[in-house]
Amino acid sequence: MTASRRFALNGATTGPADLLTDLRAAAQAGYQGLELRDTKLQQYLESGGSIYALRTQLADAGLEAISINAIERSTLAGGTARADVLRRCRTLCEWAAGLDCPYVIAVPSFRAEAQPGTDIRAATAAALNDMGEIGHRHGVRIGFEFLGFRDCSVNTLELARDIVETLKHPSVGLVLDAFHFHIGGSTWGMLEGLDPERLFIVHLDDAEDHPPSQLTDANRLLPGDGVIPLRDLVRRLDTLGYEGPYSIELFRPEYYEWDPVELAKEALRRMERLFE
């Protein structure tokens, strides 16, 4: 591991474990950062915790809050649903600002949610611009994470990159998830020329050996246990000059039965091996 490389634990990896369990697991395993699931953070706050207390706990544990994720179905909502998305964005950005957390993650809507005749690119860019403006006011940036599922409105790096690069909003960039890169059919060529400053976070995860169109989040695996060429991916990102965090994001129910600390330790070992 190079001195500049940072590894983070995403709260999706531990499933139902609460936020303080995630914090403890990340600290004991030796991570530099923690990606906070918005639902876990909300539960923590509703149970009597505070942003100030959490900021102190993170600092005491030697951890950085990397992101709060995610704003779901964020790009094609209209009417009251759009107002709800922007309200949620403001809330997450307020929390992020209070935690010195640089990123809030937003994921696309699904095609079925689009009104007839909707221009997906234009609607997505408009939504990201609005969220970027909210982020800018709070000193937080919006990481746009495409989802590789066939019915997602933005499911390749090529399309996500085209939207973000055309928008040119200083507070909007990309999040690349290896699982979604794989199942959506993104290619190495889509990485060429990518500005590493526009790539905020990389999620590392592997996948079972099934046709990509049949894979769901439950088919994610620890790095090295599946078919995604993760070593090639991180080598290409190194060549681009990417220096941001690498985070483990697993939604596999089987892993929820593990002790969170042991799961976090094993996941970190697997990520570190990719760079050997």
C-alpha positions in Angstrom: 0.0 0.0 0.0 1.4 3.4 -1.0 1.4 6.2 1.5 -1.2 8.1 -0.5 -3.6 5.2 -1.0 -6.7 5.2 1.2 -9.1 2.3 1.9 -12.6 2.7 3.2 -15.4 0.4 4.5 -18.8 1.0 3.0 -21.7 0.4 5.4 -23.5 -1.8 2.8 -20.8 -4.4 3.4 -22.0 -5.2 7.0 -25.7 -5.0 6.1 -27.8 -4.7 9.2 -25.0 -3.7 11.6 -25.4 -0.2 13.0 -23.3 2.8 12.3 -21.2 2.5 15.5 -20.5 -1.1 14.7 -19.3 -0.1 11.2 -17.1 2.6 12.8 -15.6 0.1 15.3 -15.0 -2.5 12.5 -13.3 0.0 10.2 -11.0 1.3 13.0 -10.1 -2.2 14.3 -9.4 -3.5 10.8 -7.1 -0.6 9.9 -9.1 1.4 7.3 -8.5 5.1 6.7 -12.1 5.9 6.0 -15.8 5.0 6.3 -18.6 5.4 3.8 -21.7 6.1 5.8 -25.0 4.6 4.7 -27.6 7.4 5.0 -30.2 5.1 6.6 -27.7 4.0 9.3 -26.7 7.6 10.0 -30.4 8.6 10.2 -31.1 5.8 12.7 -28.1 6.9 14.7 -29.3 10.5 14.9 -32.9 9.4 15.7 -31.6 7.3 18.5 -30.0 10.3 20.2 -26.6 10.6 18.5 -25.4 13.9 17.1 -23.3 15.0 14.1 -20.9 16.6 16.6 -20.6 13.3 18.6 -20.0 11.3 15.5 -17.4 13.6 14.2 -15.6 13.3 17.5 -15.9 9.5 17.4 -14.5 9.3 13.9 -11.6 11.5 14.8 -10.8 9.5 17.9 -10.9 6.3 15.8 -8.5 7.8 13.2 -11.1 7.6 10.5 -12.3 10.0 7.8 -15.9 10.1 6.7 -15.5 9.5 3.0 -19.1 9.8 1.8 -22.7 9.6 2.7 -24.7 7.4 0.4 -27.0 7.4 -1.3 -29.7 9.6 -2.8 -31.7 7.0 -4.5 -33.6 7.4 -7.8 -32.3 10.9 -8.0 -32.3 11.9 -11.6 -35.8 11.5 -13.3 -38.1 12.4 -10.5 -40.7 15.1 -11.2 -43.2 17.1 -9.2 -43.3 16.4 -5.5 -40.9 13.5 -6.0 -38.2 15.9 -7.3 -38.8 18.2 -4.4 -38.3 15.2 -2.1 -35.0 14.3 -3.8 -33.7 17.8 -3.4 -34.8 18.0 0.2 -33.0 14.7 0.9 -29.9 16.1 -0.9 -29.9 19.1 1.4 -30.2 16.9 4.5 -27.3 14.7 3.5 -25.2 17.6 2.5 -25.8 19.3 5.8 -24.8 16.1 7.6 -21.7 15.8 5.4 -20.6 19.3 6.0 -20.9 18.8 9.7 -18.7 15.7 9.5 -16.1 17.3 7.2 -17.2 14.6 4.7 -16.4 15.6 1.1 -18.9 13.6 -0.9 -22.6 12.7 -1.0 -23.4 9.9 -3.5 -26.4 10.1 -5.9 -27.5 7.2 -8.0 -29.7 7.3 -11.2 -33.4 6.6 -11.6 -34.7 3.6 -13.5 -36.0 4.0 -17.0 -39.6 3.0 -16.0 -39.7 6.2 -13.8 -39.2 8.5 -16.8 -42.2 10.4 -18.2 -42.9 9.6 -21.9 -40.5 11.6 -24.2 -38.0 12.3 -21.5 -34.5 13.1 -22.7 -32.5 11.0 -20.2 -29.2 12.9 -20.7 -30.8 16.3 -20.3 -33.0 15.3 -17.3 -30.0 13.6 -15.6 -27.8 16.7 -16.2 -30.5 19.0 -14.8 -30.9 16.9 -11.7 -27.2 16.7 -11.1 -26.9 20.5 -11.6 -29.5 21.1 -9.0 -27.9 18.7 -6.5 -24.5 20.1 -7.4 -25.7 23.6 -6.5 -26.9 22.3 -3.1 -23.6 20.6 -2.5 -21.7 23.7 -3.5 -23.6 25.8 -0.9 -22.5 23.3 1.8 -18.9 22.7 0.6 -19.8 19.1 -0.4 -19.5 17.5 -3.8 -22.0 15.1 -5.4 -20.6 11.8 -6.6 -22.7 10.3 -9.4 -22.6 6.5 -9.4 -24.0 4.8 -12.5 -25.7 1.4 -11.9 -25.1 -1.4 -14.4 -28.5 -2.9 -14.2 -30.2 -3.2 -17.6 -33.2 -1.1 -16.6 -31.2 1.7 -15.0 -31.4 5.0 -16.9 -27.6 5.4 -16.7 -25.8 2.1 -16.7 -22.4 2.6 -18.3 -19.4 4.6 -17.5 -19.6 6.1 -21.0 -23.0 7.6 -20.5 -22.3 8.7 -16.9 -19.0 10.3 -18.0 -20.6 12.1 -21.0 -23.3 13.6 -18.7 -20.9 14.8 -16.1 -18.2 16.0 -18.5 -20.8 17.9 -20.5 -22.4 19.4 -17.4 -19.0 20.7 -16.2 -20.3 21.5 -12.7 -17.4 21.9 -10.3 -19.3 20.1 -7.5 -20.3 17.0 -9.6 -18.1 14.0 -10.4 -18.2 10.3 -10.8 -18.2 7.2 -8.5 -17.1 4.0 -10.2 -18.2 0.7 -8.8 -16.4 -2.4 -10.2 -19.6 -4.5 -10.0 -21.6 -2.0 -12.0 -18.8 -1.5 -14.4 -18.9 -5.3 -15.0 -22.6 -6.0 -15.3 -23.4 -2.9 -17.4 -20.9 -3.8 -20.1 -18.5 -0.9 -19.6 -15.2 -1.3 -21.3 -11.6 -0.3 -20.7 -11.8 2.1 -23.5 -14.4 4.1 -21.5 -11.7 4.9 -19.0 -9.3 6.5 -21.6 -8.7 10.2 -21.0 -10.8 10.2 -17.8 -9.8 13.2 -15.6 -8.8 11.6 -12.3 -10.0 14.7 -10.5 -13.5 14.0 -11.7 -13.4 10.5 -10.2 -14.2 10.8 -6.6 -14.5 7.3 -5.2 -13.9 3.7 -6.5 -15.9 0.8 -5.1 -14.2 -2.5 -5.2 -16.2 -5.7 -5.3 -16.1 -9.0 -7.2 -19.0 -11.0 -8.9 -20.1 -14.5 -9.4 -19.5 -16.2 -12.7 -22.9 -15.8 -14.2 -24.2 -13.8 -17.3 -23.9 -10.2 -16.2 -27.5 -9.5 -17.0 -28.5 -12.1 -14.3 -26.4 -10.7 -11.5 -27.9 -8.8 -8.6 -26.2 -7.1 -5.6 -26.5 -10.4 -3.7 -24.1 -11.9 -6.2 -21.2 -9.6 -5.1 -18.1 -11.3 -3.7 -15.0 -10.3 -1.8 -12.2 -9.2 -4.2 -10.4 -12.2 -5.7 -13.3 -14.6 -5.3 -15.0 -13.8 -8.6 -14.5 -13.0 -12.3 -14.0 -9.2 -12.4 -10.4 -8.4 -13.4 -9.9 -6.1 -10.5 -6.1 -6.0 -10.7 -6.4 -4.7 -14.3 -8.9 -2.1 -13.1 -6.8 -0.7 -10.4 -3.7 -0.7 -12.6 -5.5 1.3 -15.2 -6.8 3.7 -12.6 -3.2 4.1 -11.3 -2.1 4.9 -14.9 -4.8 7.6 -15.1 -3.4 9.1 -11.9 -6.3 8.3 -9.7 -5.4 9.0 -6.0 -8.8 8.9 -4.4 -10.2 6.3 -1.9 -10.9 2.7 -2.7 -13.9 1.4 -0.8 -15.3 -2.1 -0.3 -19.1 -2.2 -1.0 -20.7 -5.6 -0.7 -24.4 -6.2 -0.3 -24.1 -10.0 0.0 -26.5 -11.4 2.7 -24.1 -14.3 3.4 -21.5 -11.8 4.7 -24.0 -10.3 7.1 -23.6 -13.4 9.2 -19.8 -12.7 9.7 -18.5 -10.9 12.6 -18.2 -7.3 11.3 -14.6 -6.8 12.4 -13.5 -10.1 10.8 -15.3 -9.2 7.6 -13.8 -5.8 7.5 -10.3 -7.2 8.1 -10.7 -9.8 5.4 -12.1 -7.3 2.9 -9.1 -5.0 3.6 -6.6 -7.8 3.0 -8.3 -8.6 -0.3 -8.2 -5.0 -1.4 -4.5 -4.6 -0.5 -3.6 -7.7 -2.5 -4.9 -6.1 -5.6 -2.0 -3.5 -5.4 0.8 -6.0 -4.7 
